[in-house]
Amino acid sequence: MSFPEEVAQLKQPLQWLTELEHLLDPDQTIDQVPLTSQAVAEKVDRYLKDLLARTKAEASPEAQAVAAHIEKTMRNWWGLFQCYDVEGLPRTNNDLERFLRRIKMSQGKITGRKNVQDAIIRYGAYLAFVDYQERQEDLLNRLILVAQSDFLQERRALQVTLEHEQKRHRFCYHRAKFFEELEAQWEEIVNQTTS
């Protein structure tokens, strides 16, 4: 195979990926309505079916293998279309990594520690809602919009997360005392059931 033929053969899969990228563009609209995950998923599904049919009919075995790989990868990519339904959700891994990096940098500035893994594990998703540059007035105005029942539900979920983290910390760093307390709890339960 000559060099120009190899280049042409490599340009074809690049064109397929470029077309897929265009289908996934979040700035597109359908009749002036922003895209939904279902609409994008249907467009991508149609494109993948068409791609496989075209390559099966007219492409080389290597191009067919590339098309099959693209199709398999796109179909096994769970959560690929969620960003169209959730405003502000990063669309790409790079966007998500930048978002997490900002959180880590903010926590590093607050705690003065290089490793902020403890804060991320402790507060989990709740850490993403904190904006330390937000003015207190803006924060209060935002919190007024939250229903009391929703707040209490999220507070209970955070409490469960914190209790789990405390148990994990005690197990890792104060194991003997953790087991003593656990044995005491079991003994109390056994005494209650046998009485």
TORKOL-4160 file (C-alpha; in steps of 0.2 Angstrom, whole numbers, padded with zeros to 4 digits, m for minus):
195
<pt num="1" X="0000" Y="0000" Z="0000"/>
<pt num="2" X="0007" Y="0017" Z="m0005"/>
<pt num="3" X="0009" Y="0031" Z="0007"/>
<pt num="4" X="m0005" Y="0042" Z="0000"/>
<pt num="5" X="m0017" Y="0026" Z="0001"/>
<pt num="6" X="m0012" Y="0024" Z="0020"/>
<pt num="7" X="m0015" Y="0043" Z="0023"/>
<pt num="8" X="m0032" Y="0041" Z="0015"/>
<pt num="9" X="m0036" Y="0026" Z="0025"/>
<pt num="10" X="m0032" Y="0035" Z="0041"/>
<pt num="11" X="m0042" Y="0050" Z="0036"/>
<pt num="12" X="m0058" Y="0041" Z="0035"/>
<pt num="13" X="m0059" Y="0036" Z="0053"/>
<pt num="14" X="m0054" Y="0053" Z="0058"/>
<pt num="15" X="m0069" Y="0060" Z="0048"/>
<pt num="16" X="m0081" Y="0048" Z="0057"/>
<pt num="17" X="m0075" Y="0054" Z="0074"/>
<pt num="18" X="m0077" Y="0072" Z="0068"/>
<pt num="19" X="m0095" Y="0068" Z="0062"/>
<pt num="20" X="m0098" Y="0060" Z="0079"/>
<pt num="21" X="m0091" Y="0075" Z="0088"/>
<pt num="22" X="m0102" Y="0087" Z="0078"/>
<pt num="23" X="m0117" Y="0076" Z="0084"/>
<pt num="24" X="m0112" Y="0078" Z="0102"/>
<pt num="25" X="m0110" Y="0097" Z="0101"/>
<pt num="26" X="m0120" Y="0104" Z="0116"/>
<pt num="27" X="m0123" Y="0120" Z="0107"/>
<pt num="28" X="m0134" Y="0113" Z="0094"/>
<pt num="29" X="m0153" Y="0115" Z="0094"/>
<pt num="30" X="m0168" Y="0107" Z="0087"/>
<pt num="31" X="m0181" Y="0120" Z="0082"/>
<pt num="32" X="m0173" Y="0133" Z="0094"/>
<pt num="33" X="m0174" Y="0120" Z="0108"/>
<pt num="34" X="m0158" Y="0114" Z="0117"/>
<pt num="35" X="m0154" Y="0096" Z="0114"/>
<pt num="36" X="m0160" Y="0083" Z="0126"/>
<pt num="37" X="m0150" Y="0067" Z="0130"/>
<pt num="38" X="m0164" Y="0056" Z="0121"/>
<pt num="39" X="m0162" Y="0067" Z="0105"/>
<pt num="40" X="m0143" Y="0065" Z="0105"/>
<pt num="41" X="m0144" Y="0047" Z="0109"/>
<pt num="42" X="m0156" Y="0044" Z="0094"/>
<pt num="43" X="m0145" Y="0054" Z="0082"/>
<pt num="44" X="m0129" Y="0045" Z="0088"/>
<pt num="45" X="m0138" Y="0028" Z="0086"/>
<pt num="46" X="m0144" Y="0032" Z="0068"/>
<pt num="47" X="m0126" Y="0038" Z="0064"/>
<pt num="48" X="m0118" Y="0022" Z="0071"/>
<pt num="49" X="m0130" Y="0010" Z="0062"/>
<pt num="50" X="m0127" Y="0020" Z="0045"/>
<pt num="51" X="m0108" Y="0019" Z="0048"/>
<pt num="52" X="m0108" Y="0001" Z="0050"/>
<pt num="53" X="m0119" Y="m0002" Z="0035"/>
<pt num="54" X="m0108" Y="0009" Z="0024"/>
<pt num="55" X="m0092" Y="0001" Z="0030"/>
<pt num="56" X="m0099" Y="m0016" Z="0028"/>
<pt num="57" X="m0104" Y="m0012" Z="0010"/>
<pt num="58" X="m0089" Y="m0002" Z="0004"/>
<pt num="59" X="m0074" Y="m0002" Z="0016"/>
<pt num="60" X="m0059" Y="m0012" Z="0019"/>
<pt num="61" X="m0058" Y="m0025" Z="0033"/>
<pt num="62" X="m0047" Y="m0013" Z="0043"/>
<pt num="63" X="m0060" Y="0001" Z="0041"/>
<pt num="64" X="m0074" Y="m0011" Z="0046"/>
<pt num="65" X="m0064" Y="m0015" Z="0062"/>
<pt num="66" X="m0062" Y="0003" Z="0066"/>
<pt num="67" X="m0080" Y="0007" Z="0063"/>
<pt num="68" X="m0085" Y="m0008" Z="0074"/>
<pt num="69" X="m0073" Y="m0002" Z="0088"/>
<pt num="70" X="m0081" Y="0015" Z="0087"/>
<pt num="71" X="m0098" Y="0008" Z="0088"/>
<pt num="72" X="m0094" Y="m0003" Z="0103"/>
<pt num="73" X="m0085" Y="0011" Z="0112"/>
<pt num="74" X="m0100" Y="0023" Z="0110"/>
<pt num="75" X="m0113" Y="0010" Z="0115"/>
<pt num="76" X="m0103" Y="0005" Z="0131"/>
<pt num="77" X="m0101" Y="0023" Z="0136"/>
<pt num="78" X="m0113" Y="0024" Z="0151"/>
<pt num="79" X="m0119" Y="0042" Z="0155"/>
<pt num="80" X="m0112" Y="0049" Z="0139"/>
<pt num="81" X="m0128" Y="0059" Z="0136"/>
<pt num="82" X="m0132" Y="0065" Z="0154"/>
<pt num="83" X="m0124" Y="0082" Z="0151"/>
<pt num="84" X="m0138" Y="0087" Z="0140"/>
<pt num="85" X="m0151" Y="0085" Z="0153"/>
<pt num="86" X="m0141" Y="0092" Z="0168"/>
<pt num="87" X="m0137" Y="0110" Z="0167"/>
<pt num="88" X="m0118" Y="0114" Z="0171"/>
<pt num="89" X="m0113" Y="0095" Z="0170"/>
<pt num="90" X="m0096" Y="0094" Z="0162"/>
<pt num="91" X="m0098" Y="0086" Z="0144"/>
<pt num="92" X="m0080" Y="0079" Z="0143"/>
<pt num="93" X="m0068" Y="0071" Z="0155"/>
<pt num="94" X="m0056" Y="0087" Z="0153"/>
<pt num="95" X="m0070" Y="0098" Z="0159"/>
<pt num="96" X="m0074" Y="0087" Z="0173"/>
<pt num="97" X="m0055" Y="0086" Z="0178"/>
<pt num="98" X="m0054" Y="0105" Z="0177"/>
<pt num="99" X="m0069" Y="0106" Z="0189"/>
<pt num="100" X="m0062" Y="0094" Z="0201"/>
<pt num="101" X="m0045" Y="0103" Z="0201"/>
<pt num="102" X="m0053" Y="0119" Z="0205"/>
<pt num="103" X="m0061" Y="0110" Z="0220"/>
<pt num="104" X="m0045" Y="0103" Z="0226"/>
<pt num="105" X="m0036" Y="0120" Z="0224"/>
<pt num="106" X="m0049" Y="0128" Z="0234"/>
<pt num="107" X="m0048" Y="0115" Z="0248"/>
<pt num="108" X="m0029" Y="0116" Z="0247"/>
<pt num="109" X="m0029" Y="0135" Z="0250"/>
<pt num="110" X="m0041" Y="0133" Z="0265"/>
<pt num="111" X="m0033" Y="0119" Z="0274"/>
<pt num="112" X="m0015" Y="0123" Z="0268"/>
<pt num="113" X="m0012" Y="0104" Z="0264"/>
<pt num="114" X="m0007" Y="0097" Z="0248"/>
<pt num="115" X="m0018" Y="0082" Z="0250"/>
<pt num="116" X="m0036" Y="0086" Z="0251"/>
<pt num="117" X="m0043" Y="0069" Z="0249"/>
<pt num="118" X="m0050" Y="0069" Z="0266"/>
<pt num="119" X="m0061" Y="0083" Z="0262"/>
<pt num="120" X="m0067" Y="0076" Z="0246"/>
<pt num="121" X="m0071" Y="0059" Z="0254"/>
<pt num="122" X="m0079" Y="0067" Z="0269"/>
<pt num="123" X="m0091" Y="0079" Z="0260"/>
<pt num="124" X="m0092" Y="0070" Z="0243"/>
<pt num="125" X="m0104" Y="0079" Z="0231"/>
<pt num="126" X="m0108" Y="0092" Z="0244"/>
<pt num="127" X="m0091" Y="0100" Z="0242"/>
<pt num="128" X="m0095" Y="0104" Z="0224"/>
<pt num="129" X="m0109" Y="0116" Z="0229"/>
<pt num="130" X="m0097" Y="0127" Z="0240"/>
<pt num="131" X="m0091" Y="0142" Z="0231"/>
<pt num="132" X="m0079" Y="0152" Z="0243"/>
<pt num="133" X="m0079" Y="0167" Z="0231"/>
<pt num="134" X="m0098" Y="0169" Z="0233"/>
<pt num="135" X="m0104" Y="0183" Z="0244"/>
<pt num="136" X="m0114" Y="0179" Z="0259"/>
<pt num="137" X="m0129" Y="0189" Z="0253"/>
<pt num="138" X="m0129" Y="0178" Z="0237"/>
<pt num="139" X="m0127" Y="0162" Z="0247"/>
<pt num="140" X="m0142" Y="0167" Z="0258"/>
<pt num="141" X="m0153" Y="0172" Z="0243"/>
<pt num="142" X="m0149" Y="0155" Z="0235"/>
<pt num="143" X="m0152" Y="0145" Z="0251"/>
<pt num="144" X="m0169" Y="0154" Z="0253"/>
<pt num="145" X="m0175" Y="0145" Z="0237"/>
<pt num="146" X="m0172" Y="0128" Z="0245"/>
<pt num="147" X="m0187" Y="0119" Z="0253"/>
<pt num="148" X="m0185" Y="0114" Z="0271"/>
<pt num="149" X="m0190" Y="0096" Z="0267"/>
<pt num="150" X="m0176" Y="0095" Z="0254"/>
<pt num="151" X="m0163" Y="0103" Z="0265"/>
<pt num="152" X="m0167" Y="0090" Z="0279"/>
<pt num="153" X="m0167" Y="0076" Z="0267"/>
<pt num="154" X="m0149" Y="0081" Z="0261"/>
<pt num="155" X="m0144" Y="0085" Z="0279"/>
<pt num="156" X="m0148" Y="0067" Z="0284"/>
<pt num="157" X="m0139" Y="0060" Z="0269"/>
<pt num="158" X="m0123" Y="0070" Z="0273"/>
<pt num="159" X="m0125" Y="0064" Z="0291"/>
<pt num="160" X="m0125" Y="0046" Z="0285"/>
<pt num="161" X="m0109" Y="0050" Z="0275"/>
<pt num="162" X="m0100" Y="0058" Z="0289"/>
<pt num="163" X="m0105" Y="0044" Z="0301"/>
<pt num="164" X="m0098" Y="0031" Z="0288"/>
<pt num="165" X="m0082" Y="0042" Z="0287"/>
<pt num="166" X="m0080" Y="0043" Z="0305"/>
<pt num="167" X="m0081" Y="0024" Z="0307"/>
<pt num="168" X="m0069" Y="0022" Z="0293"/>
<pt num="169" X="m0057" Y="0034" Z="0302"/>
<pt num="170" X="m0059" Y="0026" Z="0319"/>
<pt num="171" X="m0056" Y="0009" Z="0311"/>
<pt num="172" X="m0040" Y="0014" Z="0302"/>
<pt num="173" X="m0032" Y="0024" Z="0316"/>
<pt num="174" X="m0040" Y="0018" Z="0333"/>
<pt num="175" X="m0044" Y="0000" Z="0328"/>
<pt num="176" X="m0042" Y="m0007" Z="0346"/>
<pt num="177" X="m0055" Y="0005" Z="0353"/>
<pt num="178" X="m0066" Y="0003" Z="0338"/>
<pt num="179" X="m0067" Y="m0016" Z="0341"/>
<pt num="180" X="m0070" Y="m0014" Z="0360"/>
<pt num="181" X="m0085" Y="m0002" Z="0356"/>
<pt num="182" X="m0091" Y="m0014" Z="0343"/>
<pt num="183" X="m0090" Y="m0029" Z="0355"/>
<pt num="184" X="m0099" Y="m0019" Z="0368"/>
<pt num="185" X="m0113" Y="m0015" Z="0356"/>
<pt num="186" X="m0115" Y="m0033" Z="0351"/>
<pt num="187" X="m0115" Y="m0039" Z="0370"/>
<pt num="188" X="m0128" Y="m0026" Z="0374"/>
<pt num="189" X="m0139" Y="m0032" Z="0359"/>
<pt num="190" X="m0137" Y="m0050" Z="0364"/>
<pt num="191" X="m0141" Y="m0046" Z="0382"/>
<pt num="192" X="m0157" Y="m0037" Z="0376"/>
<pt num="193" X="m0163" Y="m0051" Z="0365"/>
<pt num="194" X="m0160" Y="m0065" Z="0378"/>
<pt num="195" X="m0168" Y="m0055" Z="0392"/>
